[in-house]
């Protein structure tokens, strides 16, 4: 979704607003996936292992 916003808006706020979201997904994507799949935010050990594998 953020790729559709970056560089396609007249207002610079569109670009600025999408940058943190891209960074969160890049660095914490495993945590987001775990929370969505398990309806729980306790993901420390499992997500850290997945994040290391994906980078």
C-alpha positions in Angstrom: 0.0 0.0 0.0 2.8 2.4 0.8 4.3 2.0 -2.6 1.1 3.4 -4.0 1.4 6.5 -1.9 5.2 7.3 -2.3 5.7 9.8 -5.0 2.1 9.9 -6.2 0.7 12.6 -4.0 0.8 16.4 -4.4 1.3 16.9 -0.7 4.6 15.9 0.8 2.7 14.6 3.8 1.7 11.5 1.8 5.3 10.5 1.4 6.2 11.4 4.9 3.3 9.4 6.3 4.2 6.3 4.4 7.9 6.1 5.3 7.4 5.0 9.0 4.9 2.3 7.9 7.5 0.9 5.4 10.1 0.9 8.1 7.9 -0.8 10.6 6.9 -3.6 8.2 10.5 -4.0 7.1 11.9 -4.4 10.6 8.9 -5.9 12.5 7.1 -7.8 9.8 7.3 -11.0 11.7 5.7 -9.5 14.8 2.8 -8.1 12.7 2.2 -11.5 11.0 2.3 -13.2 14.4 -0.2 -10.8 15.9 -2.6 -11.1 13.0 -2.4 -14.9 12.9 -2.5 -15.6 16.7 -4.5 -12.6 18.0 -1.7 -12.1 20.5 1.2 -9.7 20.8 3.5 -12.0 22.8 5.9 -12.9 20.1 9.4 -12.1 21.3 11.3 -15.4 20.9 9.5 -16.8 17.8 9.4 -13.5 15.9 13.1 -12.7 16.6 14.1 -16.0 15.1 12.0 -15.4 12.0 13.3 -11.8 11.6 16.9 -13.1 11.7 16.1 -15.7 9.0 14.5 -13.2 6.7 17.3 -10.6 6.8 
